[in-house]
Amino acid sequence: MKRIITLTLLSLFSVSMLSACNTVSGAGKDIEAAGDKIDDKAQDCKDGKC
């Protein structure tokens, strides 16, 4: 019985860690996209198109 409980807890922990990685990865992509837009706008203003 202890083995079943241990395996169940381990699998739940593994699934939660994998989903957390996807969340962090998505957030990183969103932040990178925002940074790219800010960089593009700054370059436009620098070129006098602002």
C-alpha angles and dihedrals in degrees: 000000000000089000093055092049091047093049091047093051091046092051092048090050091049093050092049092050092051092051090048090055091054091050094051091046091052092048090051091053091049092050091047092051091050090050091051091053092049090049091050092050092048090051091050091051091047090054091051097253094115 
